[in-house]
Amino acid sequence: MMTNSLRIDFCGEKYTAAPGADFVIGREGDLEIDDNPYLHRRFLLLTEERGLWWVANVGTLLSATITDGSGGVQAWLPPGGRIPIVFPTVQVLFSAGSTTYDFTIENDEEYFSTTNIHSGASGTTTIGVVPLTSSQRLLVLALSEHVLRQDSPGRGEIPSSAEAAERLGWPLTTFNRKLDNVCEKLDKVGVQGLRGGRGKLATNRRARLVEYAVASRLVSREDLVLLDRNAAAGASAGSEEDGE
């Protein structure tokens, strides 16, 4: 069976992964993402086996978020994991240090469509509607702003909690409390990577929250106007009816 090549788009640059040869993505490789020291030299590997393309995480520390083109199906790919590329468009997001990267993969073969998927294997989340309060949405937007403002898939910096709190005009204690609430809400519906083990929070939860929110279309570029309105109104971190 003849397999089609994959087309990869990163920062406006186009790359091709051809059958019969591995395609390496990382600090070095066929797609050199960045010289970010937090990024593995070899992080993701695109391989073709018996007519099917796979994406594998060959790193040791970083994870990646893989989603179909609509954001309707999402998988969290940990080190050592791999999943098949079964949608015509796939978006890949991952974070290294304070930077979140994303690129798209186009595949002429379509094995599944989003409407066919109702539940996934372990590690795969079928996205449902996650209701956010107005201040929770503002928090997610403040963290995701630089990623959402990109004109093409590439890289965006994730602000620190202090920077995001300042963007919103909130005290840092209020921001951290609302961040706790958002992460807890998403953790309860099965979003992985927002909490650590027993008695400890995930150290990279802001990065994981941005990956999830952007990949699942929980927030979009069109929502950024809310940040500007908030700034213009001299927003306060006032209380909400749900006691978040």
C-alpha positions as CSV (number, residue, x, y, z in Angstrom):
1,M,0.0,0.0,0.0
2,M,1.4,3.4,-1.0
3,T,1.5,6.0,1.7
4,N,1.2,9.7,1.1
5,S,3.8,12.2,2.4
6,L,3.0,14.4,5.3
7,R,3.1,18.2,5.1
8,I,4.3,20.1,8.2
9,D,3.8,23.9,8.8
10,F,5.8,25.7,11.4
11,C,6.3,29.5,11.6
12,G,5.2,29.8,7.9
13,E,7.9,27.3,6.8
14,K,6.8,24.1,5.0
15,Y,8.4,20.7,5.5
16,T,7.7,17.3,4.0
17,A,7.9,13.9,5.7
18,A,8.2,11.1,3.1
19,P,7.6,7.4,3.5
20,G,10.6,5.3,4.1
21,A,12.5,7.9,6.2
22,D,12.0,9.0,9.8
23,F,11.3,12.7,10.3
24,V,12.8,14.1,13.5
25,I,11.5,17.2,15.3
26,G,13.3,18.9,18.2
27,R,16.2,21.2,18.9
28,E,18.0,19.3,16.1
29,G,16.6,17.3,13.3
30,D,14.6,17.6,10.1
31,L,12.5,20.3,11.8
32,E,14.7,22.4,14.1
33,I,12.2,24.0,16.4
34,D,14.4,26.3,18.4
35,D,17.7,26.4,20.3
36,N,15.7,26.4,23.6
37,P,17.8,24.5,26.1
38,Y,14.6,23.1,27.7
39,L,13.8,21.4,24.4
40,H,15.0,17.9,23.6
41,R,17.5,17.4,20.7
42,R,15.2,14.7,19.5
43,F,11.6,15.2,20.8
44,L,9.0,13.9,18.3
45,L,9.4,11.4,15.5
46,L,7.2,10.9,12.5
47,T,7.4,7.4,11.1
48,E,5.5,5.4,8.5
49,E,4.6,1.8,9.1
50,R,2.6,-0.4,6.8
51,G,0.7,2.4,5.2
52,L,0.0,4.4,8.4
53,W,1.8,7.4,9.8
54,W,2.6,7.6,13.5
55,V,3.9,10.4,15.8
56,A,6.1,9.2,18.7
57,N,7.5,11.1,21.7
58,V,11.1,10.0,21.9
59,G,12.0,12.6,24.6
60,T,12.4,11.9,28.3
61,L,10.7,14.8,30.0
62,L,8.4,16.8,27.8
63,S,4.8,15.8,26.7
64,A,2.9,17.0,23.7
65,T,-0.8,17.7,23.0
66,I,-2.1,16.3,19.8
67,T,-5.5,17.3,18.4
68,D,-7.5,16.9,15.3
69,G,-8.0,20.0,13.1
70,S,-11.3,21.0,14.8
71,G,-10.1,20.6,18.4
72,G,-12.8,18.0,19.0
73,V,-10.4,15.1,19.9
74,Q,-7.3,15.5,21.9
75,A,-4.5,13.3,23.2
76,W,-1.8,14.0,25.7
77,L,1.4,12.2,24.4
78,P,3.9,11.5,27.2
79,P,7.5,10.3,26.8
80,G,7.6,6.9,25.2
81,G,4.1,7.2,23.8
82,R,3.0,7.2,20.2
83,I,-0.3,7.6,18.3
84,P,-1.4,7.2,14.7
85,I,-2.1,10.2,12.5
86,V,-5.7,9.4,11.4
87,F,-7.1,12.9,10.7
88,P,-6.4,15.0,7.6
89,T,-5.2,17.8,9.8
90,V,-3.4,17.4,13.1
91,Q,-2.3,20.2,15.4
92,V,0.7,19.6,17.8
93,L,1.3,21.8,20.8
94,F,4.0,21.4,23.5
95,S,5.9,23.6,26.0
96,A,9.6,23.9,26.8
97,G,10.4,26.3,29.6
98,S,8.2,29.4,29.3
99,T,7.6,28.9,25.5
100,T,4.7,27.1,23.9
101,Y,5.2,25.8,20.3
102,D,2.7,24.5,17.8
103,F,2.7,23.2,14.3
104,T,0.3,21.5,12.0
105,I,0.5,18.3,10.1
106,E,-1.5,17.7,6.9
107,N,-2.3,14.2,5.8
108,D,-4.1,13.3,2.6
109,E,-5.4,10.1,4.1
110,E,-8.5,10.4,6.3
111,Y,-9.2,7.3,8.4
112,F,-11.6,8.9,10.9
113,S,-13.6,12.1,11.1
114,T,-14.3,13.9,14.4
115,T,-18.0,13.0,14.2
116,N,-17.1,9.3,14.3
117,I,-15.3,9.7,17.6
118,H,-17.2,9.3,20.8
119,S,-14.6,8.0,23.2
120,G,-10.9,7.3,23.0
121,A,-8.2,5.1,24.4
122,S,-6.3,5.9,27.5
123,G,-4.8,9.4,27.3
124,T,-7.3,10.6,24.7
125,T,-10.0,13.1,25.6
126,T,-13.2,13.8,23.6
127,I,-13.7,17.4,24.3
128,G,-17.0,18.5,25.7
129,V,-18.3,21.9,26.7
130,V,-16.4,23.1,29.8
131,P,-18.3,26.2,31.2
132,L,-16.1,28.9,32.4
133,T,-17.1,32.0,34.4
134,S,-16.2,35.4,32.9
135,S,-13.1,35.8,35.1
136,Q,-11.9,32.2,34.5
137,R,-12.1,32.9,30.7
138,L,-10.1,36.1,31.2
139,L,-7.5,34.2,33.2
140,V,-7.1,31.6,30.4
141,L,-7.0,34.3,27.8
142,A,-4.3,36.2,29.7
143,L,-2.1,33.1,29.8
144,S,-2.8,32.1,26.1
145,E,-2.7,35.6,24.6
146,H,0.8,35.3,22.9
147,V,0.0,31.9,21.4
148,L,-3.4,33.0,20.1
149,R,-2.0,36.2,18.5
150,Q,0.3,34.2,16.2
151,D,-0.6,34.6,12.5
152,S,0.7,31.0,11.7
153,P,1.7,28.0,13.9
154,G,5.0,28.7,15.7
155,R,5.9,29.8,19.1
156,G,4.4,32.0,21.9
157,E,5.7,32.9,25.3
158,I,3.6,32.0,28.4
159,P,3.6,34.9,30.9
160,S,4.4,34.3,34.5
161,S,1.5,34.4,37.0
162,A,2.6,37.9,38.1
163,E,2.7,39.1,34.5
164,A,-0.8,37.6,33.7
165,A,-2.2,39.1,37.0
166,E,-0.9,42.5,36.0
167,R,-2.4,42.2,32.5
168,L,-5.8,41.6,34.2
169,G,-5.4,44.2,36.9
170,W,-5.7,41.5,39.6
171,P,-3.7,41.0,42.8
172,L,-1.4,38.0,42.4
173,T,-3.2,36.1,45.3
174,T,-6.5,36.5,43.4
175,F,-4.9,35.2,40.2
176,N,-3.5,32.2,41.9
177,R,-6.8,31.3,43.5
178,K,-8.6,31.5,40.3
179,L,-5.9,29.5,38.5
180,D,-6.4,26.8,41.2
181,N,-10.1,26.8,40.5
182,V,-9.7,26.5,36.7
183,C,-7.2,23.7,37.0
184,E,-9.4,21.8,39.5
185,K,-12.5,22.2,37.2
186,L,-10.7,20.8,34.2
187,D,-9.0,18.1,36.2
188,K,-12.4,16.9,37.3
189,V,-13.5,16.4,33.7
190,G,-10.4,14.4,32.9
191,V,-7.9,16.8,31.5
192,Q,-4.5,15.4,32.3
193,G,-1.4,17.3,33.4
194,L,-3.0,20.1,35.5
195,R,-2.2,18.5,38.8
196,G,0.8,16.6,40.1
197,G,0.8,13.6,42.4
198,R,-0.7,13.4,45.8
199,G,-0.1,16.6,47.8
200,K,1.6,18.6,45.0
201,L,0.5,20.7,42.0
202,A,2.0,20.3,38.6
203,T,4.9,22.7,38.2
204,N,4.1,23.3,34.5
205,R,0.3,23.6,34.9
206,R,0.2,27.0,33.2
207,A,1.8,25.6,30.1
208,R,-0.5,22.6,30.1
209,L,-3.5,24.8,30.6
210,V,-2.5,26.9,27.6
211,E,-2.0,23.8,25.4
212,Y,-5.3,22.4,26.4
213,A,-7.2,25.6,26.0
214,V,-5.8,26.4,22.6
215,A,-6.0,22.8,21.2
216,S,-9.6,22.3,22.4
217,R,-10.7,25.8,21.3
218,L,-11.7,26.5,24.8
219,V,-10.5,30.0,23.9
220,S,-9.8,31.5,20.5
221,R,-8.3,34.5,18.9
222,E,-11.7,36.1,18.6
223,D,-12.0,36.1,22.4
224,L,-9.0,38.3,22.9
225,V,-11.2,41.4,22.6
226,L,-12.4,40.5,26.1
227,L,-8.9,41.3,27.4
228,D,-8.9,44.7,25.8
229,R,-12.4,45.4,27.2
230,N,-11.3,44.3,30.6
231,A,-8.3,46.6,30.5
232,A,-10.4,49.5,29.3
233,A,-12.9,49.0,32.0
234,G,-10.1,49.1,34.7
235,A,-11.3,45.6,35.7
236,S,-11.4,44.6,39.3
237,A,-10.9,41.1,40.6
238,G,-14.3,41.4,42.3
239,S,-16.2,38.5,43.6
240,E,-18.4,36.3,41.3
241,E,-21.7,34.7,42.1
242,D,-20.2,31.2,42.0
243,G,-17.7,31.9,44.7
244,E,-14.7,31.0,42.6
